[in-house]
């Protein structure tokens, strides 16, 4: 596993990039073959990626809520 110093900051990733990397990490962790230190590093990275995905989804939900909460604001 590459160290976190060589990977992009999760905050700089889009949803799909963060999700895809998280999926790869989960698959690796489920394999159970990584050394303990690598496992911990991957777990921490996965937590950061999951938080990024949640942040993006929360932002999207807020945008949708804003648009649907105020009827009659669309152009006529």
PyMOL Python script that loads the backbone (N, CA, C, O; Angstrom):
from pymol import cmd

cmd.read_pdbstr("""\
ATOM      1  N   UNK A   1       0.850  -1.194   0.000  1.00  0.00           N
ATOM      2  CA  UNK A   1       0.000   0.000   0.000  1.00  0.00           C
ATOM      3  C   UNK A   1       0.877   1.231   0.000  1.00  0.00           C
ATOM      4  O   UNK A   1       1.882   1.294   0.709  1.00  0.00           O
ATOM      5  N   UNK A   2       0.496   2.200  -0.790  1.00  0.00           N
ATOM      6  CA  UNK A   2       1.219   3.456  -0.859  1.00  0.00           C
ATOM      7  C   UNK A   2       0.937   4.266   0.401  1.00  0.00           C
ATOM      8  O   UNK A   2      -0.180   4.243   0.918  1.00  0.00           O
ATOM      9  N   UNK A   3       1.935   4.977   0.892  1.00  0.00           N
ATOM     10  CA  UNK A   3       1.713   5.780   2.084  1.00  0.00           C
ATOM     11  C   UNK A   3       0.774   6.929   1.775  1.00  0.00           C
ATOM     12  O   UNK A   3       0.667   7.373   0.632  1.00  0.00           O
ATOM     13  N   UNK A   4       0.097   7.402   2.804  1.00  0.00           N
ATOM     14  CA  UNK A   4      -0.856   8.502   2.625  1.00  0.00           C
ATOM     15  C   UNK A   4      -0.192   9.761   2.113  1.00  0.00           C
ATOM     16  O   UNK A   4      -0.855  10.593   1.493  1.00  0.00           O
ATOM     17  N   UNK A   5       1.131   9.930   2.358  1.00  0.00           N
ATOM     18  CA  UNK A   5       1.833  11.110   1.894  1.00  0.00           C
ATOM     19  C   UNK A   5       1.880  11.168   0.367  1.00  0.00           C
ATOM     20  O   UNK A   5       2.014  12.255  -0.195  1.00  0.00           O
ATOM     21  N   UNK A   6       1.773  10.037  -0.313  1.00  0.00           N
ATOM     22  CA  UNK A   6       1.854   9.988  -1.767  1.00  0.00           C
ATOM     23  C   UNK A   6       0.474  10.007  -2.429  1.00  0.00           C
ATOM     24  O   UNK A   6       0.376  10.059  -3.655  1.00  0.00           O
ATOM     25  N   UNK A   7      -0.567   9.964  -1.643  1.00  0.00           N
ATOM     26  CA  UNK A   7      -1.925   9.951  -2.165  1.00  0.00           C
ATOM     27  C   UNK A   7      -2.521  11.353  -2.089  1.00  0.00           C
ATOM     28  O   UNK A   7      -2.142  12.143  -1.224  1.00  0.00           O
ATOM     29  N   UNK A   8      -3.454  11.665  -2.991  1.00  0.00           N
ATOM     30  CA  UNK A   8      -4.076  12.987  -2.928  1.00  0.00           C
ATOM     31  C   UNK A   8      -4.916  13.137  -1.658  1.00  0.00           C
ATOM     32  O   UNK A   8      -5.470  12.170  -1.137  1.00  0.00           O
ATOM     33  N   UNK A   9      -4.990  14.363  -1.187  1.00  0.00           N
ATOM     34  CA  UNK A   9      -5.815  14.675  -0.028  1.00  0.00           C
ATOM     35  C   UNK A   9      -7.265  14.314  -0.359  1.00  0.00           C
ATOM     36  O   UNK A   9      -7.771  14.714  -1.408  1.00  0.00           O
ATOM     37  N   UNK A  10      -7.940  13.567   0.516  1.00  0.00           N
ATOM     38  CA  UNK A  10      -9.336  13.216   0.228  1.00  0.00           C
ATOM     39  C   UNK A  10     -10.217  14.421  -0.068  1.00  0.00           C
ATOM     40  O   UNK A  10     -11.164  14.317  -0.848  1.00  0.00           O
ATOM     41  N   UNK A  11      -9.918  15.564   0.543  1.00  0.00           N
ATOM     42  CA  UNK A  11     -10.721  16.766   0.302  1.00  0.00           C
ATOM     43  C   UNK A  11     -10.583  17.289  -1.130  1.00  0.00           C
ATOM     44  O   UNK A  11     -11.402  18.090  -1.580  1.00  0.00           O
ATOM     45  N   UNK A  12      -9.562  16.844  -1.837  1.00  0.00           N
ATOM     46  CA  UNK A  12      -9.371  17.293  -3.215  1.00  0.00           C
ATOM     47  C   UNK A  12     -10.057  16.369  -4.217  1.00  0.00           C
ATOM     48  O   UNK A  12     -10.072  16.659  -5.413  1.00  0.00           O
ATOM     49  N   UNK A  13     -10.619  15.269  -3.747  1.00  0.00           N
ATOM     50  CA  UNK A  13     -11.227  14.277  -4.637  1.00  0.00           C
ATOM     51  C   UNK A  13     -12.706  14.536  -4.842  1.00  0.00           C
ATOM     52  O   UNK A  13     -13.397  15.035  -3.954  1.00  0.00           O
ATOM     53  N   UNK A  14     -13.179  14.187  -6.034  1.00  0.00           N
ATOM     54  CA  UNK A  14     -14.600  14.196  -6.301  1.00  0.00           C
ATOM     55  C   UNK A  14     -15.230  12.940  -5.715  1.00  0.00           C
ATOM     56  O   UNK A  14     -14.534  12.044  -5.237  1.00  0.00           O
ATOM     57  N   UNK A  15     -16.544  12.890  -5.758  1.00  0.00           N
ATOM     58  CA  UNK A  15     -17.259  11.767  -5.156  1.00  0.00           C
ATOM     59  C   UNK A  15     -16.838  10.428  -5.750  1.00  0.00           C
ATOM     60  O   UNK A  15     -16.502   9.503  -5.011  1.00  0.00           O
ATOM     61  N   UNK A  16     -16.854  10.317  -7.067  1.00  0.00           N
ATOM     62  CA  UNK A  16     -16.556   9.042  -7.712  1.00  0.00           C
ATOM     63  C   UNK A  16     -15.132   8.571  -7.421  1.00  0.00           C
ATOM     64  O   UNK A  16     -14.897   7.384  -7.193  1.00  0.00           O
ATOM     65  N   UNK A  17     -14.181   9.512  -7.429  1.00  0.00           N
ATOM     66  CA  UNK A  17     -12.792   9.153  -7.131  1.00  0.00           C
ATOM     67  C   UNK A  17     -12.658   8.639  -5.699  1.00  0.00           C
ATOM     68  O   UNK A  17     -12.023   7.611  -5.459  1.00  0.00           O
ATOM     69  N   UNK A  18     -13.252   9.350  -4.765  1.00  0.00           N
ATOM     70  CA  UNK A  18     -13.174   8.950  -3.360  1.00  0.00           C
ATOM     71  C   UNK A  18     -13.870   7.609  -3.138  1.00  0.00           C
ATOM     72  O   UNK A  18     -13.354   6.745  -2.429  1.00  0.00           O
ATOM     73  N   UNK A  19     -15.031   7.443  -3.742  1.00  0.00           N
ATOM     74  CA  UNK A  19     -15.775   6.194  -3.596  1.00  0.00           C
ATOM     75  C   UNK A  19     -15.006   5.017  -4.175  1.00  0.00           C
ATOM     76  O   UNK A  19     -14.930   3.960  -3.549  1.00  0.00           O
ATOM     77  N   UNK A  20     -14.435   5.187  -5.360  1.00  0.00           N
ATOM     78  CA  UNK A  20     -13.707   4.096  -5.996  1.00  0.00           C
ATOM     79  C   UNK A  20     -12.482   3.685  -5.180  1.00  0.00           C
ATOM     80  O   UNK A  20     -12.197   2.496  -5.032  1.00  0.00           O
ATOM     81  N   UNK A  21     -11.765   4.670  -4.656  1.00  0.00           N
ATOM     82  CA  UNK A  21     -10.611   4.343  -3.830  1.00  0.00           C
ATOM     83  C   UNK A  21     -11.056   3.641  -2.548  1.00  0.00           C
ATOM     84  O   UNK A  21     -10.407   2.698  -2.096  1.00  0.00           O
ATOM     85  N   UNK A  22     -12.154   4.100  -1.968  1.00  0.00           N
ATOM     86  CA  UNK A  22     -12.681   3.470  -0.757  1.00  0.00           C
ATOM     87  C   UNK A  22     -13.067   2.017  -1.019  1.00  0.00           C
ATOM     88  O   UNK A  22     -12.807   1.147  -0.188  1.00  0.00           O
ATOM     89  N   UNK A  23     -13.678   1.755  -2.152  1.00  0.00           N
ATOM     90  CA  UNK A  23     -14.051   0.383  -2.512  1.00  0.00           C
ATOM     91  C   UNK A  23     -12.809  -0.506  -2.606  1.00  0.00           C
ATOM     92  O   UNK A  23     -12.809  -1.638  -2.122  1.00  0.00           O
ATOM     93  N   UNK A  24     -11.757   0.017  -3.231  1.00  0.00           N
ATOM     94  CA  UNK A  24     -10.517  -0.759  -3.340  1.00  0.00           C
ATOM     95  C   UNK A  24      -9.920  -1.049  -1.963  1.00  0.00           C
ATOM     96  O   UNK A  24      -9.437  -2.154  -1.715  1.00  0.00           O
ATOM     97  N   UNK A  25      -9.952  -0.075  -1.086  1.00  0.00           N
ATOM     98  CA  UNK A  25      -9.425  -0.268   0.271  1.00  0.00           C
ATOM     99  C   UNK A  25     -10.229  -1.332   1.010  1.00  0.00           C
ATOM    100  O   UNK A  25      -9.657  -2.212   1.654  1.00  0.00           O
ATOM    101  N   UNK A  26     -11.540  -1.252   0.918  1.00  0.00           N
ATOM    102  CA  UNK A  26     -12.393  -2.231   1.597  1.00  0.00           C
ATOM    103  C   UNK A  26     -12.111  -3.637   1.069  1.00  0.00           C
ATOM    104  O   UNK A  26     -12.022  -4.584   1.850  1.00  0.00           O
ATOM    105  N   UNK A  27     -11.973  -3.775  -0.227  1.00  0.00           N
ATOM    106  CA  UNK A  27     -11.677  -5.090  -0.802  1.00  0.00           C
ATOM    107  C   UNK A  27     -10.352  -5.630  -0.283  1.00  0.00           C
ATOM    108  O   UNK A  27     -10.236  -6.814   0.032  1.00  0.00           O
ATOM    109  N   UNK A  28      -9.358  -4.760  -0.195  1.00  0.00           N
ATOM    110  CA  UNK A  28      -8.052  -5.179   0.316  1.00  0.00           C
ATOM    111  C   UNK A  28      -8.148  -5.583   1.779  1.00  0.00           C
ATOM    112  O   UNK A  28      -7.600  -6.609   2.182  1.00  0.00           O
ATOM    113  N   UNK A  29      -8.843  -4.780   2.574  1.00  0.00           N
ATOM    114  CA  UNK A  29      -8.987  -5.082   3.998  1.00  0.00           C
ATOM    115  C   UNK A  29      -9.758  -6.386   4.208  1.00  0.00           C
ATOM    116  O   UNK A  29      -9.427  -7.170   5.097  1.00  0.00           O
ATOM    117  N   UNK A  30     -10.778  -6.612   3.396  1.00  0.00           N
ATOM    118  CA  UNK A  30     -11.555  -7.847   3.511  1.00  0.00           C
ATOM    119  C   UNK A  30     -10.708  -9.067   3.196  1.00  0.00           C
ATOM    120  O   UNK A  30     -10.985 -10.156   3.698  1.00  0.00           O
ATOM    121  N   UNK A  31      -9.673  -8.903   2.367  1.00  0.00           N
ATOM    122  CA  UNK A  31      -8.777 -10.011   2.051  1.00  0.00           C
ATOM    123  C   UNK A  31      -7.983 -10.471   3.260  1.00  0.00           C
ATOM    124  O   UNK A  31      -7.574 -11.630   3.339  1.00  0.00           O
ATOM    125  N   UNK A  32      -7.765  -9.566   4.198  1.00  0.00           N
ATOM    126  CA  UNK A  32      -7.106  -9.915   5.444  1.00  0.00           C
ATOM    127  C   UNK A  32      -5.640 -10.298   5.328  1.00  0.00           C
ATOM    128  O   UNK A  32      -5.100 -10.930   6.236  1.00  0.00           O
ATOM    129  N   UNK A  33      -4.986  -9.934   4.239  1.00  0.00           N
ATOM    130  CA  UNK A  33      -3.605 -10.349   4.033  1.00  0.00           C
ATOM    131  C   UNK A  33      -2.585  -9.242   4.273  1.00  0.00           C
ATOM    132  O   UNK A  33      -1.382  -9.502   4.249  1.00  0.00           O
ATOM    133  N   UNK A  34      -3.039  -8.024   4.503  1.00  0.00           N
ATOM    134  CA  UNK A  34      -2.113  -6.902   4.674  1.00  0.00           C
ATOM    135  C   UNK A  34      -1.502  -6.933   6.075  1.00  0.00           C
ATOM    136  O   UNK A  34      -2.159  -7.344   7.032  1.00  0.00           O
ATOM    137  N   UNK A  35      -0.257  -6.504   6.195  1.00  0.00           N
ATOM    138  CA  UNK A  35       0.363  -6.390   7.515  1.00  0.00           C
ATOM    139  C   UNK A  35      -0.399  -5.381   8.384  1.00  0.00           C
ATOM    140  O   UNK A  35      -1.101  -4.514   7.862  1.00  0.00           O
ATOM    141  N   UNK A  36      -0.262  -5.495   9.676  1.00  0.00           N
ATOM    142  CA  UNK A  36      -1.011  -4.667  10.610  1.00  0.00           C
ATOM    143  C   UNK A  36      -0.831  -3.175  10.340  1.00  0.00           C
ATOM    144  O   UNK A  36      -1.816  -2.438  10.280  1.00  0.00           O
ATOM    145  N   UNK A  37       0.397  -2.725  10.179  1.00  0.00           N
ATOM    146  CA  UNK A  37       0.625  -1.287   9.972  1.00  0.00           C
ATOM    147  C   UNK A  37      -0.047  -0.805   8.693  1.00  0.00           C
ATOM    148  O   UNK A  37      -0.627   0.280   8.675  1.00  0.00           O
ATOM    149  N   UNK A  38       0.022  -1.594   7.624  1.00  0.00           N
ATOM    150  CA  UNK A  38      -0.660  -1.229   6.374  1.00  0.00           C
ATOM    151  C   UNK A  38      -2.174  -1.222   6.569  1.00  0.00           C
ATOM    152  O   UNK A  38      -2.872  -0.363   6.030  1.00  0.00           O
ATOM    153  N   UNK A  39      -2.671  -2.177   7.336  1.00  0.00           N
ATOM    154  CA  UNK A  39      -4.101  -2.247   7.611  1.00  0.00           C
ATOM    155  C   UNK A  39      -4.568  -0.979   8.326  1.00  0.00           C
ATOM    156  O   UNK A  39      -5.601  -0.407   7.979  1.00  0.00           O
ATOM    157  N   UNK A  40      -3.807  -0.551   9.316  1.00  0.00           N
ATOM    158  CA  UNK A  40      -4.168   0.674  10.044  1.00  0.00           C
ATOM    159  C   UNK A  40      -4.132   1.899   9.137  1.00  0.00           C
ATOM    160  O   UNK A  40      -5.007   2.762   9.211  1.00  0.00           O
ATOM    161  N   UNK A  41      -3.118   1.968   8.287  1.00  0.00           N
ATOM    162  CA  UNK A  41      -3.008   3.083   7.350  1.00  0.00           C
ATOM    163  C   UNK A  41      -4.189   3.093   6.384  1.00  0.00           C
ATOM    164  O   UNK A  41      -4.777   4.142   6.122  1.00  0.00           O
ATOM    165  N   UNK A  42      -4.529   1.925   5.862  1.00  0.00           N
ATOM    166  CA  UNK A  42      -5.672   1.834   4.941  1.00  0.00           C
ATOM    167  C   UNK A  42      -6.971   2.191   5.655  1.00  0.00           C
ATOM    168  O   UNK A  42      -7.825   2.872   5.088  1.00  0.00           O
ATOM    169  N   UNK A  43      -7.121   1.738   6.890  1.00  0.00           N
ATOM    170  CA  UNK A  43      -8.341   2.037   7.655  1.00  0.00           C
ATOM    171  C   UNK A  43      -8.496   3.553   7.824  1.00  0.00           C
ATOM    172  O   UNK A  43      -9.575   4.104   7.607  1.00  0.00           O
ATOM    173  N   UNK A  44      -7.403   4.217   8.214  1.00  0.00           N
ATOM    174  CA  UNK A  44      -7.452   5.664   8.402  1.00  0.00           C
ATOM    175  C   UNK A  44      -7.780   6.377   7.090  1.00  0.00           C
ATOM    176  O   UNK A  44      -8.577   7.315   7.069  1.00  0.00           O
ATOM    177  N   UNK A  45      -7.170   5.933   6.015  1.00  0.00           N
ATOM    178  CA  UNK A  45      -7.446   6.522   4.705  1.00  0.00           C
ATOM    179  C   UNK A  45      -8.909   6.283   4.330  1.00  0.00           C
ATOM    180  O   UNK A  45      -9.581   7.183   3.827  1.00  0.00           O
ATOM    181  N   UNK A  46      -9.390   5.085   4.575  1.00  0.00           N
ATOM    182  CA  UNK A  46     -10.786   4.766   4.286  1.00  0.00           C
ATOM    183  C   UNK A  46     -11.757   5.643   5.068  1.00  0.00           C
ATOM    184  O   UNK A  46     -12.776   6.076   4.531  1.00  0.00           O
ATOM    185  N   UNK A  47     -11.445   5.901   6.321  1.00  0.00           N
ATOM    186  CA  UNK A  47     -12.290   6.788   7.134  1.00  0.00           C
ATOM    187  C   UNK A  47     -12.335   8.188   6.534  1.00  0.00           C
ATOM    188  O   UNK A  47     -13.400   8.803   6.468  1.00  0.00           O
ATOM    189  N   UNK A  48     -11.182   8.694   6.095  1.00  0.00           N
ATOM    190  CA  UNK A  48     -11.124  10.025   5.484  1.00  0.00           C
ATOM    191  C   UNK A  48     -11.905  10.054   4.168  1.00  0.00           C
ATOM    192  O   UNK A  48     -12.595  11.029   3.870  1.00  0.00           O
ATOM    193  N   UNK A  49     -11.792   8.992   3.393  1.00  0.00           N
ATOM    194  CA  UNK A  49     -12.526   8.922   2.122  1.00  0.00           C
ATOM    195  C   UNK A  49     -14.031   8.830   2.358  1.00  0.00           C
ATOM    196  O   UNK A  49     -14.812   9.467   1.651  1.00  0.00           O
ATOM    197  N   UNK A  50     -14.437   8.043   3.347  1.00  0.00           N
ATOM    198  CA  UNK A  50     -15.861   7.919   3.675  1.00  0.00           C
ATOM    199  C   UNK A  50     -16.419   9.265   4.132  1.00  0.00           C
ATOM    200  O   UNK A  50     -17.539   9.631   3.777  1.00  0.00           O
ATOM    201  N   UNK A  51     -15.639   9.992   4.915  1.00  0.00           N
ATOM    202  CA  UNK A  51     -16.073  11.313   5.371  1.00  0.00           C
ATOM    203  C   UNK A  51     -16.230  12.257   4.184  1.00  0.00           C
ATOM    204  O   UNK A  51     -17.173  13.047   4.140  1.00  0.00           O
ATOM    205  N   UNK A  52     -15.313  12.181   3.223  1.00  0.00           N
ATOM    206  CA  UNK A  52     -15.399  13.023   2.026  1.00  0.00           C
ATOM    207  C   UNK A  52     -16.650  12.699   1.223  1.00  0.00           C
ATOM    208  O   UNK A  52     -17.360  13.599   0.774  1.00  0.00           O
ATOM    209  N   UNK A  53     -16.917  11.407   1.045  1.00  0.00           N
ATOM    210  CA  UNK A  53     -18.130  11.008   0.315  1.00  0.00           C
ATOM    211  C   UNK A  53     -19.381  11.531   1.020  1.00  0.00           C
ATOM    212  O   UNK A  53     -20.294  12.041   0.371  1.00  0.00           O
ATOM    213  N   UNK A  54     -19.421  11.405   2.328  1.00  0.00           N
ATOM    214  CA  UNK A  54     -20.571  11.900   3.097  1.00  0.00           C
ATOM    215  C   UNK A  54     -20.721  13.409   2.949  1.00  0.00           C
ATOM    216  O   UNK A  54     -21.831  13.922   2.808  1.00  0.00           O
ATOM    217  N   UNK A  55     -19.596  14.110   2.982  1.00  0.00           N
ATOM    218  CA  UNK A  55     -19.619  15.560   2.837  1.00  0.00           C
ATOM    219  C   UNK A  55     -20.219  15.952   1.481  1.00  0.00           C
ATOM    220  O   UNK A  55     -21.054  16.853   1.402  1.00  0.00           O
ATOM    221  N   UNK A  56     -19.793  15.281   0.437  1.00  0.00           N
ATOM    222  CA  UNK A  56     -20.293  15.596  -0.900  1.00  0.00           C
ATOM    223  C   UNK A  56     -21.780  15.263  -1.009  1.00  0.00           C
ATOM    224  O   UNK A  56     -22.555  16.050  -1.551  1.00  0.00           O
ATOM    225  N   UNK A  57     -22.174  14.107  -0.499  1.00  0.00           N
ATOM    226  CA  UNK A  57     -23.586  13.720  -0.554  1.00  0.00           C
ATOM    227  C   UNK A  57     -24.459  14.654   0.282  1.00  0.00           C
ATOM    228  O   UNK A  57     -25.570  14.995  -0.124  1.00  0.00           O
ATOM    229  N   UNK A  58     -23.961  15.068   1.446  1.00  0.00           N
ATOM    230  CA  UNK A  58     -24.712  16.016   2.273  1.00  0.00           C
ATOM    231  C   UNK A  58     -24.900  17.344   1.541  1.00  0.00           C
ATOM    232  O   UNK A  58     -25.967  17.953   1.608  1.00  0.00           O
ATOM    233  N   UNK A  59     -23.855  17.785   0.844  1.00  0.00           N
ATOM    234  CA  UNK A  59     -23.949  19.021   0.073  1.00  0.00           C
ATOM    235  C   UNK A  59     -24.960  18.902  -1.059  1.00  0.00           C
ATOM    236  O   UNK A  59     -25.723  19.831  -1.323  1.00  0.00           O
ATOM    237  N   UNK A  60     -24.960  17.768  -1.715  1.00  0.00           N
ATOM    238  CA  UNK A  60     -25.923  17.541  -2.794  1.00  0.00           C
ATOM    239  C   UNK A  60     -27.349  17.521  -2.252  1.00  0.00           C
ATOM    240  O   UNK A  60     -28.259  18.083  -2.861  1.00  0.00           O
ATOM    241  N   UNK A  61     -27.538  16.873  -1.109  1.00  0.00           N
ATOM    242  CA  UNK A  61     -28.863  16.827  -0.488  1.00  0.00           C
ATOM    243  C   UNK A  61     -29.332  18.220  -0.095  1.00  0.00           C
ATOM    244  O   UNK A  61     -30.499  18.566  -0.278  1.00  0.00           O
ATOM    245  N   UNK A  62     -28.423  19.012   0.441  1.00  0.00           N
ATOM    246  CA  UNK A  62     -28.780  20.386   0.820  1.00  0.00           C
ATOM    247  C   UNK A  62     -29.187  21.194  -0.406  1.00  0.00           C
ATOM    248  O   UNK A  62     -30.153  21.956  -0.360  1.00  0.00           O
ATOM    249  N   UNK A  63     -28.454  21.028  -1.499  1.00  0.00           N
ATOM    250  CA  UNK A  63     -28.802  21.746  -2.730  1.00  0.00           C
ATOM    251  C   UNK A  63     -30.182  21.337  -3.228  1.00  0.00           C
ATOM    252  O   UNK A  63     -30.975  22.186  -3.636  1.00  0.00           O
ATOM    253  N   UNK A  64     -30.470  20.043  -3.196  1.00  0.00           N
ATOM    254  CA  UNK A  64     -31.784  19.572  -3.631  1.00  0.00           C
ATOM    255  C   UNK A  64     -32.886  20.092  -2.717  1.00  0.00           C
ATOM    256  O   UNK A  64     -33.957  20.483  -3.183  1.00  0.00           O
ATOM    257  N   UNK A  65     -32.620  20.093  -1.423  1.00  0.00           N
ATOM    258  CA  UNK A  65     -33.614  20.582  -0.466  1.00  0.00           C
ATOM    259  C   UNK A  65     -33.905  22.057  -0.684  1.00  0.00           C
ATOM    260  O   UNK A  65     -35.057  22.482  -0.592  1.00  0.00           O
ATOM    261  N   UNK A  66     -32.868  22.846  -0.974  1.00  0.00           N
ATOM    262  CA  UNK A  66     -33.062  24.273  -1.240  1.00  0.00           C
ATOM    263  C   UNK A  66     -33.957  24.485  -2.456  1.00  0.00           C
ATOM    264  O   UNK A  66     -34.831  25.351  -2.465  1.00  0.00           O
ATOM    265  N   UNK A  67     -33.719  23.687  -3.461  1.00  0.00           N
ATOM    266  CA  UNK A  67     -34.476  23.845  -4.713  1.00  0.00           C
ATOM    267  C   UNK A  67     -35.927  23.407  -4.568  1.00  0.00           C
ATOM    268  O   UNK A  67     -36.814  23.984  -5.197  1.00  0.00           O
ATOM    269  N   UNK A  68     -36.173  22.408  -3.756  1.00  0.00           N
ATOM    270  CA  UNK A  68     -37.534  21.897  -3.624  1.00  0.00           C
ATOM    271  C   UNK A  68     -38.299  22.553  -2.477  1.00  0.00           C
ATOM    272  O   UNK A  68     -39.520  22.417  -2.401  1.00  0.00           O
ATOM    273  N   UNK A  69     -37.606  23.261  -1.584  1.00  0.00           N
ATOM    274  CA  UNK A  69     -38.261  23.856  -0.432  1.00  0.00           C
ATOM    275  C   UNK A  69     -38.938  25.173  -0.773  1.00  0.00           C
ATOM    276  O   UNK A  69     -39.825  25.607  -0.039  1.00  0.00           O
ATOM    277  N   UNK A  70     -38.556  25.811  -1.844  1.00  0.00           N
ATOM    278  CA  UNK A  70     -39.130  27.111  -2.201  1.00  0.00           C
ATOM    279  C   UNK A  70     -39.789  27.029  -3.568  1.00  0.00           C
ATOM    280  O   UNK A  70     -39.190  27.404  -4.576  1.00  0.00           O
ATOM    281  N   UNK A  71     -41.026  26.537  -3.601  1.00  0.00           N
ATOM    282  CA  UNK A  71     -41.723  26.405  -4.883  1.00  0.00           C
ATOM    283  C   UNK A  71     -42.001  27.783  -5.496  1.00  0.00           C
ATOM    284  O   UNK A  71     -42.162  28.775  -4.785  1.00  0.00           O
ATOM    285  N   UNK A  72     -42.052  27.816  -6.796  1.00  0.00           N
ATOM    286  CA  UNK A  72     -42.385  29.049  -7.506  1.00  0.00           C
ATOM    287  C   UNK A  72     -41.207  29.945  -7.797  1.00  0.00           C
ATOM    288  O   UNK A  72     -41.389  31.070  -8.262  1.00  0.00           O
ATOM    289  N   UNK A  73     -39.979  29.465  -7.530  1.00  0.00           N
ATOM    290  CA  UNK A  73     -38.806  30.306  -7.781  1.00  0.00           C
ATOM    291  C   UNK A  73     -38.221  30.093  -9.168  1.00  0.00           C
ATOM    292  O   UNK A  73     -37.321  30.830  -9.572  1.00  0.00           O
ATOM    293  N   UNK A  74     -38.711  29.101  -9.908  1.00  0.00           N
ATOM    294  CA  UNK A  74     -38.159  28.857 -11.243  1.00  0.00           C
ATOM    295  C   UNK A  74     -38.651  29.921 -12.207  1.00  0.00           C
ATOM    296  O   UNK A  74     -39.708  30.521 -12.011  1.00  0.00           O
ATOM    297  N   UNK A  75     -37.863  30.146 -13.257  1.00  0.00           N
ATOM    298  CA  UNK A  75     -38.197  31.157 -14.269  1.00  0.00           C
ATOM    299  C   UNK A  75     -39.435  30.734 -15.037  1.00  0.00           C
ATOM    300  O   UNK A  75     -39.659  29.548 -15.279  1.00  0.00           O
ATOM    301  N   UNK A  76     -40.244  31.728 -15.419  1.00  0.00           N
ATOM    302  CA  UNK A  76     -41.474  31.436 -16.164  1.00  0.00           C
ATOM    303  C   UNK A  76     -41.364  31.960 -17.550  1.00  0.00           C
ATOM    304  O   UNK A  76     -42.297  31.816 -18.340  1.00  0.00           O
TER     305      UNK A  76
END
""", "prot")
cmd.dss("prot")
cmd.show_as("cartoon", "prot")
cmd.util.cbc("prot")
cmd.orient("prot")
